[in-house]
Amino acid sequence: MKKQIKSKKRVFEHGEVFTNEREVKAMCDLVAQECDRFDSRFLEPACGDGNFLAEVLERKLASVKKRHKNSVYDYERYSLLALSSIYGVDIMADNVKECRARLFGIWNREYRSVCGKKCNSQTVESAVFILSRNILCGNALTMMQVDAEQHDTDLPIIFPEWSLIGSKFKRRDFRLDVLLKAQDKPDKNALFGDKLSEYLSVNPVTGEYMPEPVKIYPAVHYRQIMGAE
Ligand SMILES: C[S@@+](CC[C@H](N)C(=O)[O-])C[C@H]1O[C@@H](n2cnc3c(N)ncnc32)[C@H](O)[C@@H]1O
């Protein structure tokens, strides 16, 4: 069984206790249908080395394999889509590194098992790039990026929203604080002078907040995702 703590010091300083596999699976079972959908988005704040993200990715990839194992083109596109729908934040840089490596290991193992000799190095680079943008080092409470000592910087956490259109991926970047605020009910007075207001508009029909991207990138081929920069 995997260890649930790395050291007492880390438990004391960062509350670092990892969830065991049985609980992770039981919680994922509660949203089993979402875990099977290639494109349903999951965020694990305080992700550690990605216990929940790893389970969700395994389930998504099993679904991609079931439907697309006979086409390299489809398996590549949809397995990248599955990977791109998974997001994590952790305040510890070593956990972020481990989480990216773990998720890459899962994705790559499945890619090799389905596509074998037809595996393509550019597709692998796309997977690595997605993970470098989706699993970030930051403070999930303040939603700011942190430095090597876990202190907040003045840079907000920014996540890409990926969408697959044919053979291309579209990328739009959003601030995490804006995405979360957009789930609130709009309050004109509260919004006035709010530092987030420039990234939120109000839908005239539904009256709900709509988050505005900080950047929109041109669509790129799925094997050249690192070109979305
Ligand atoms: C309780 S563990 C949970 C890890 C994982 N989600 C799991 O269930 O196995 C807590 C994690 O939160 C991280 N952490 C603590 N404070 C944080 C913060 N303010 N922002 C982001 N991550 C934080 C720690 O580094 C640690 O990896």
The ligand as an ORCA input file, in Angstrom:
! r2SCAN-3c Opt
* xyz 0 1
  C      -4.084     16.535      2.444
  S      -2.846     16.435      1.114
  C      -3.925     15.879     -0.165
  C      -3.197     15.399     -1.380
  C      -4.123     14.743     -2.400
  N      -5.181     15.649     -2.817
  C      -4.733     13.467     -1.841
  O      -5.942     13.479     -1.559
  O      -4.032     12.480     -1.713
  C      -2.631     18.058      1.003
  C      -1.749     18.622     -0.107
  O      -2.078     19.976     -0.097
  C      -0.942     20.749     -0.391
  N      -1.250     22.081      0.136
  C      -1.323     22.514      1.406
  N      -1.703     23.802      1.455
  C      -1.931     24.193      0.177
  C      -2.363     25.397     -0.435
  N      -2.663     26.476      0.273
  N      -2.473     25.419     -1.784
  C      -2.170     24.335     -2.552
  N      -1.758     23.177     -2.021
  C      -1.642     23.091     -0.683
  C       0.197     19.997      0.272
  O       1.424     20.303     -0.330
  C      -0.233     18.539      0.045
  O       0.320     18.023     -1.125
*
